[in-house]
Amino acid sequence: MKYMLMVLGSQADYDAMGGRASTGNPAWSEADLKAMFDHMAALNDDLAESGEWVDGQGLTEPRLARLVTAGADGTPVISDGPYGEAKEVLAGYWIVDVPDFARAAEIAARAHACPVPEGAPNYPVVVRPVDSASGTEM
């Protein structure tokens, strides 16, 4: 069964990774970034080697997102995004094809164990089944 594992983040987190600290978001060092990238690369490599990898991507910072709606005539209406009231947004994801939720949860726990600087937020990893003809039971 396929699951989507979603990593959350905020604009302040991306700023901190770029060296700009704020309350609750210490600036990341080059060593902090390397530790994160090494952790994620090892996870991705292991998923590919086991055949569980379907897709995975990190997303650009939220300030680059745009909201798109449709005008009365159906033309796109574009505004800055992502969501004014949102604290966290989707920062990256994996699609994995695993036997059951237990295995998806193991992978999510490993992703959650990614090193972050002391004092930096460490959001939960959201795990959701991908809807398919075979069902969506956990």
DRENLO-979733 format. One record per residue (C-alpha): residue number from 1; residue in three letters; x, y, z. Coordinates in nm, 3 decimals, decimal comma. Example, Ala and Ser with C-alpha at 12.3 -4.5 7.8 and 13.67 -1.06 7.14 Angstrom:
+-----+------+---------+---------+---------+
: pos : code :       x :       y :       z :
+-----+------+---------+---------+---------+
:   1 :  ALA :   1,230 :  -0,450 :   0,780 :
:   2 :  SER :   1,367 :  -0,106 :   0,714 :
+-----+------+---------+---------+---------+
END
This chain:
+-----+------+---------+---------+---------+
: pos : code :       x :       y :       z :
+-----+------+---------+---------+---------+
:   1 :  MET :   0,000 :   0,000 :   0,000 :
:   2 :  LYS :   0,118 :   0,351 :  -0,073 :
:   3 :  TYR :   0,155 :   0,615 :   0,196 :
:   4 :  MET :   0,250 :   0,980 :   0,185 :
:   5 :  LEU :   0,487 :   1,090 :   0,460 :
:   6 :  MET :   0,477 :   1,467 :   0,498 :
:   7 :  VAL :   0,733 :   1,688 :   0,669 :
:   8 :  LEU :   0,609 :   2,024 :   0,794 :
:   9 :  GLY :   0,789 :   2,356 :   0,824 :
:  10 :  SER :   0,741 :   2,731 :   0,838 :
:  11 :  GLN :   0,897 :   3,030 :   0,668 :
:  12 :  ALA :   1,090 :   3,094 :   0,992 :
:  13 :  ASP :   1,241 :   2,744 :   0,964 :
:  14 :  TYR :   1,360 :   2,811 :   0,611 :
:  15 :  ASP :   1,499 :   3,148 :   0,723 :
:  16 :  ALA :   1,688 :   2,975 :   1,006 :
:  17 :  MET :   1,833 :   2,722 :   0,761 :
:  18 :  GLY :   1,955 :   3,023 :   0,563 :
:  19 :  GLY :   2,132 :   3,158 :   0,873 :
:  20 :  ARG :   1,862 :   3,403 :   0,987 :
:  21 :  ALA :   1,758 :   3,320 :   1,344 :
:  22 :  SER :   1,427 :   3,421 :   1,504 :
:  23 :  THR :   1,248 :   3,343 :   1,830 :
:  24 :  GLY :   1,233 :   2,964 :   1,860 :
:  25 :  ASN :   1,436 :   2,916 :   1,541 :
:  26 :  PRO :   1,813 :   2,925 :   1,594 :
:  27 :  ALA :   2,028 :   2,984 :   1,287 :
:  28 :  TRP :   2,154 :   2,663 :   1,130 :
:  29 :  SER :   2,527 :   2,618 :   1,075 :
:  30 :  GLU :   2,684 :   2,450 :   0,772 :
:  31 :  ALA :   2,739 :   2,143 :   0,994 :
:  32 :  ASP :   2,369 :   2,142 :   1,091 :
:  33 :  LEU :   2,265 :   2,154 :   0,725 :
:  34 :  LYS :   2,511 :   1,880 :   0,632 :
:  35 :  ALA :   2,381 :   1,656 :   0,912 :
:  36 :  MET :   2,023 :   1,706 :   0,790 :
:  37 :  PHE :   2,110 :   1,643 :   0,424 :
:  38 :  ASP :   2,320 :   1,337 :   0,512 :
:  39 :  HIS :   2,035 :   1,194 :   0,722 :
:  40 :  MET :   1,777 :   1,245 :   0,448 :
:  41 :  ALA :   2,009 :   1,111 :   0,176 :
:  42 :  ALA :   2,072 :   0,793 :   0,376 :
:  43 :  LEU :   1,697 :   0,746 :   0,429 :
:  44 :  ASN :   1,626 :   0,803 :   0,059 :
:  45 :  ASP :   1,904 :   0,561 :  -0,043 :
:  46 :  ASP :   1,772 :   0,291 :   0,192 :
:  47 :  LEU :   1,416 :   0,333 :   0,062 :
:  48 :  ALA :   1,535 :   0,310 :  -0,298 :
:  49 :  GLU :   1,746 :   0,002 :  -0,222 :
:  50 :  SER :   1,455 :  -0,173 :  -0,046 :
:  51 :  GLY :   1,218 :  -0,094 :  -0,336 :
:  52 :  GLU :   0,987 :   0,108 :  -0,110 :
:  53 :  TRP :   1,067 :   0,446 :  -0,270 :
:  54 :  VAL :   0,805 :   0,585 :  -0,507 :
:  55 :  ASP :   0,882 :   0,958 :  -0,492 :
:  56 :  GLY :   1,007 :   1,221 :  -0,254 :
:  57 :  GLN :   1,085 :   1,590 :  -0,276 :
:  58 :  GLY :   1,172 :   1,885 :  -0,061 :
:  59 :  LEU :   0,973 :   2,197 :  -0,137 :
:  60 :  THR :   1,088 :   2,557 :  -0,167 :
:  61 :  GLU :   1,024 :   2,802 :   0,111 :
:  62 :  PRO :   0,661 :   2,906 :   0,171 :
:  63 :  ARG :   0,719 :   3,268 :   0,065 :
:  64 :  LEU :   0,756 :   3,141 :  -0,293 :
:  65 :  ALA :   0,412 :   2,976 :  -0,291 :
:  66 :  ARG :   0,115 :   3,131 :  -0,466 :
:  67 :  LEU :  -0,256 :   3,071 :  -0,417 :
:  68 :  VAL :  -0,457 :   3,010 :  -0,732 :
:  69 :  THR :  -0,833 :   3,035 :  -0,753 :
:  70 :  ALA :  -1,060 :   3,080 :  -1,053 :
:  71 :  GLY :  -1,237 :   3,398 :  -1,150 :
:  72 :  ALA :  -1,600 :   3,398 :  -1,258 :
:  73 :  ASP :  -1,488 :   3,341 :  -1,618 :
:  74 :  GLY :  -1,259 :   3,052 :  -1,517 :
:  75 :  THR :  -0,930 :   3,240 :  -1,559 :
:  76 :  PRO :  -0,667 :   3,192 :  -1,290 :
:  77 :  VAL :  -0,657 :   3,445 :  -1,008 :
:  78 :  ILE :  -0,315 :   3,438 :  -0,843 :
:  79 :  SER :  -0,227 :   3,583 :  -0,503 :
:  80 :  ASP :   0,065 :   3,556 :  -0,266 :
:  81 :  GLY :   0,060 :   3,256 :  -0,040 :
:  82 :  PRO :   0,074 :   3,014 :   0,096 :
:  83 :  TYR :  -0,184 :   3,067 :   0,371 :
:  84 :  GLY :  -0,187 :   3,378 :   0,585 :
:  85 :  GLU :  -0,322 :   3,201 :   0,891 :
:  86 :  ALA :  -0,106 :   2,888 :   0,862 :
:  87 :  LYS :   0,190 :   2,841 :   1,093 :
:  88 :  GLU :   0,325 :   2,528 :   0,927 :
:  89 :  VAL :   0,303 :   2,416 :   0,567 :
:  90 :  LEU :   0,420 :   2,115 :   0,371 :
:  91 :  ALA :   0,800 :   2,133 :   0,347 :
:  92 :  GLY :   0,863 :   1,799 :   0,177 :
:  93 :  TYR :   0,728 :   1,450 :   0,131 :
:  94 :  TRP :   0,790 :   1,089 :   0,043 :
:  95 :  ILE :   0,556 :   0,848 :  -0,129 :
:  96 :  VAL :   0,642 :   0,497 :  -0,016 :
:  97 :  ASP :   0,498 :   0,161 :  -0,115 :
:  98 :  VAL :   0,507 :  -0,060 :   0,193 :
:  99 :  PRO :   0,311 :  -0,361 :   0,324 :
: 100 :  ASP :   0,127 :  -0,175 :   0,600 :
: 101 :  PHE :   0,093 :   0,131 :   0,820 :
: 102 :  ALA :   0,340 :  -0,010 :   1,073 :
: 103 :  ARG :   0,619 :   0,004 :   0,816 :
: 104 :  ALA :   0,518 :   0,354 :   0,705 :
: 105 :  ALA :   0,531 :   0,461 :   1,071 :
: 106 :  GLU :   0,882 :   0,314 :   1,107 :
: 107 :  ILE :   1,000 :   0,521 :   0,810 :
: 108 :  ALA :   0,825 :   0,832 :   0,946 :
: 109 :  ALA :   0,997 :   0,784 :   1,284 :
: 110 :  ARG :   1,332 :   0,763 :   1,109 :
: 111 :  ALA :   1,256 :   1,082 :   0,915 :
: 112 :  HIS :   1,151 :   1,252 :   1,240 :
: 113 :  ALA :   1,486 :   1,157 :   1,396 :
: 114 :  CYS :   1,660 :   1,393 :   1,152 :
: 115 :  PRO :   1,910 :   1,605 :   1,342 :
: 116 :  VAL :   1,818 :   1,969 :   1,400 :
: 117 :  PRO :   2,000 :   2,239 :   1,597 :
: 118 :  GLU :   1,926 :   2,256 :   1,969 :
: 119 :  GLY :   1,613 :   2,464 :   2,023 :
: 120 :  ALA :   1,486 :   2,425 :   1,666 :
: 121 :  PRO :   1,132 :   2,292 :   1,612 :
: 122 :  ASN :   1,099 :   1,924 :   1,525 :
: 123 :  TYR :   0,753 :   1,877 :   1,379 :
: 124 :  PRO :   0,576 :   1,541 :   1,361 :
: 125 :  VAL :   0,578 :   1,357 :   1,030 :
: 126 :  VAL :   0,224 :   1,323 :   0,895 :
: 127 :  VAL :   0,144 :   0,978 :   0,750 :
: 128 :  ARG :  -0,157 :   0,935 :   0,523 :
: 129 :  PRO :  -0,260 :   0,647 :   0,303 :
: 130 :  VAL :  -0,274 :   0,726 :  -0,067 :
: 131 :  ASP :  -0,628 :   0,658 :  -0,188 :
: 132 :  SER :  -0,642 :   0,372 :  -0,433 :
: 133 :  ALA :  -0,886 :   0,122 :  -0,572 :
: 134 :  SER :  -0,760 :  -0,134 :  -0,320 :
: 135 :  GLY :  -0,880 :   0,072 :  -0,023 :
: 136 :  THR :  -0,746 :   0,320 :   0,229 :
: 137 :  GLU :  -0,740 :   0,124 :   0,553 :
: 138 :  MET :  -0,461 :   0,179 :   0,801 :
+-----+------+---------+---------+---------+
END
